[in-house]
Amino acid sequence: MIGNRNKNKRKIYFEEYRMINGIDQYLFHAGTDYDNPVMLFLHGMGITESVTAHMFQRKWEELYTVVHLDQRGAGKTYTKNPETEPTLEMQLQDVYEVVEYLKERYNKDKIVILGHSWGSILGTIYAQRYPENVLYYIGTGQVVNVLEGERRGYEKARNIALERNDKKALKKLDSICEYPYKESSEQFIANCTLLRGVQQKYKLVPTKASYIPLTIGMMLSPIFKLSDFSAMSSSEKLMRKIFYESDIMFFSILLNTNS
């Protein structure tokens, strides 16, 4: 039990599976005072941050009760439900039900939503749909335009390849007929995987070596299990597909909000 590894003797420190929107979903709670606001942490694409929370959130726990949701298709929720293929609307309903549960459990009228990267899409849409439930929203690595961001990332990599006369990289990049490919998520995923290899070469995105400290940190987590590694690799493709397919919905919501 993680209670045995609660070195800082927090009042709130436990993990649970909760029936959310038809499946058991994983929640990890940590905090020092029941009177503090509750913060729901929505993680980025494929990599859940519940298993690395001990590396960065200790100070947060003095100000908030921090609750991590391993989203449908990722982390310990994926391990429990490997057959589930999530959609954006499914995940938004998941967030809605989790928020309702946390409000009841901690006797709060509103909670704080923190969205990181992919989680910032979920958090932004949720906050716009249900402002009455949100004390405030925090976006980190905030996503603004999925496809435009990918297009600019491609152009940056290609410009570097041209400057360095890197023929091998140029051949790979030029093999992509159109980026980002808007006709299917499968082609987008294939193109994205190829592009990431070139971007890693130029250190435009995290390299494989940069994940070593993160991997060590995961293994030192009080909630770590070996199955977390397999869940991370298996869920990334699922999450990337949702990431692509979320773009149209996300921007239609923003346009409606700004009009």
N, C-alpha and C positions, 0 to 999 in steps of 0.2 A: 504493500500500500504506500502511496506517496506521502501519507501522513507521517511515516517514519523518516522521511527525508525532508521534512518541513523545517529546515535548519534555522530559519528566521522566526519560527513560532507564529506564523500568521494566523489570525482568527479564521480566515477563509482560505482554504487550500484543499481542493478536491477535484477529481475528474468524474465524469458520469456520461452514460449514454442515455439520451432522452428521445422518446418517440416524437419526431418532428416531421410533419407532412408525409406520413406513411412509412418512414424508415427510422431506425435507430441512428441518431447523430451524436457525435462526440463533442462534449463541452469540457473545458478546463477553467476552473475558477480560482482566482488568487487575489487576496486583499487583506487589509489590516483593520478595517472599521466598517461595520454594517451601515453606518450613517453616510459614508462616502457615496458619491455618484457611481453608478454602474456604467462601465465602458465595454461595449461589444467590439471586439477586434475582428475585422474581416480581412483575411490574409490574401496574399498575391496568388498568381497563377501556379497551381500544381504543388507549391511548397508551403506547407502549413507552418505557421509560426508559433504554434503551441509548444512544439518540441524545442524551440530555441528561446522561449520567453525568459528563461532564467538568465540569459545573456544580456538582456536589455531593459527589462521592465520592473526591476526591483523598486526603483524610486516611484514609478507610477503607482505601485501598490499602496503607497502611503497616501495617495490622493484619490484613487479609484478602486473599486472592485473590478478587476479586469477579467473578462470572460472571453476565451477563444473558442470560436466555432470552427471545427474542421469541416469544411463545406462538403456538400454532396459531390462525390467524384474525387475527393482528395483526402489524404491523411488517414486518420483512424476511422473516419466515417466511410471512406472507400474500402478499407480493410474489412469492415463489417458488412458492406454492401457492394461487393465488386461488380455485380451485374448491373448496377444503376448507371444509366447514361444521362447525365444532367442536361438541363436546358437553362437558359437565363431566367425564364419565368418560374421554373421549379425552384431555383435558388433564391429568387426574390420572395417566394412564398415561404421558403425555409427561414429566411431572415425575419419575416413578419412573425412567424410562429415562435421563433426564439426570443424576439423582443417581448412578445406578450408573456411568455413564460418567465423571463427575467424580471419584468415589471411586477408580476405576481409574487415571485419568490422573494424579491428584495423589497417589496412594498414601495415601489417607485412609480410615479406618474409618467416620467420620461427617463430615457437613458441617453448616454453619449454613444455615438457611432464613430469608430475609426476605421477607415478603409485604406488599405495599402495596395497600390498598383491595381490588379484586377479587382480587388476588394473595394477600390474607390468607385468603380462602376456600380457595384451592388449598393454601396453606401449612399451614393449620390441619388440614384433612382429611388431607393427606399425613403430617403429624407424628403424627397420631393413629393412622393405619394402619401407619406404619413407624417407630416411635420408635427402633428399633435403628439407624437410619441418620441420626438427627438429633442433632447436638451440642447445639444449642438452637435455639429458634424465636423470631423477632422479628416482631411485628405492628405495622404503622404504618398509620393510617387503618383500623384493624381493623373488619371487618364483623361485626356481631353478629346482626342480623335485617334482611334485605333489605326485606321487605314492610312491617314495622313502621316502619322508618326512612323509607320512602317515605310512609307514612300520616302520620307526624308532620311531615314536610316539607310535605306538602299542607296540613295544618291550620295550620301556621305562616304559610304564604303567604296563606291565606284570611283569617286573623285580621288580618294587616297590611292586606289589601285592604279589609276591613270598617272598620278604624280610619281609613283614609284615604278611605273612601267612593269607592274606585276601581272604578267601575261596569264599566269595560272589562275589568279583570282578573277581577272577580267573574263576569262573563258567561262568560269563558273557563273559569274553575275550576268553575263550576256546570254547564258543558256536559259535564263528566266525571261520568258516572252513578255510578261507584263507583271509588274510588282507594285503594290499587292494585287494578286489575282482575285477578281471580284465575283467570278462565276461559281466557284465552289470552295467550301472550306477545306476539302481534301487537297486541292492544288495549292491553296494558300499555305497549308501546313508543310507540304513538301518544299515549296519555295522558301518559306520562313526558315526551315531547318538548314537549307543550303546557305542562305544569307547569314545565319548566325555563326556558321563556321568561319566565314570571311571576317565578320565583325569581331569575333574572338581573336583572330589572328592580329588584327589592328588594335585590340584592346578597347573597342568601342562598347562592348558589353562584357559582363563578368566572364573570365576565362575559367577553364576547368580547375586550374590550380587555386583560383580565388575561393573555390568552394571547400577547400580543405579545412580551414578554421571553422566554417559552418558545420561541416560534417563531424568534426571533433566535438564541437559544442552540442550538436544533437545527441551524440553518444553519451555525453555527460549529463543530459537532462534527466531529472527524476521520473519523467513519464515516457522515456524512450523505450521502444521495443524494436527488435530487428525487422519486424514487418513494416516499420515506418519507411525503411529504405525502398522496399519493393513498391509500397504505395506511392512514394514520391515519383518513381520512374514510370509507373503505370498510369498515373493520373495526369501527367503533364500533357499528353496528347489530347485527352478528353477536355482538359481545361483550355487548351489552345484553340480547339474547335469552338467552344462557347465564346471565347474571347473575340474571335473573328465574327461570329454570328451576332454578337451583342451590338456591333457598331451601329447598324441602322436604327435599332430601337433606342439606343442611348442618345443619338443625336436628334431623333424625332422628339424625344422628351425635352431635351435642352431647347430646341427651337420653340416648342410650345410654351416653355417656361419664360423665355425671353421675349415672346411676342406680345 
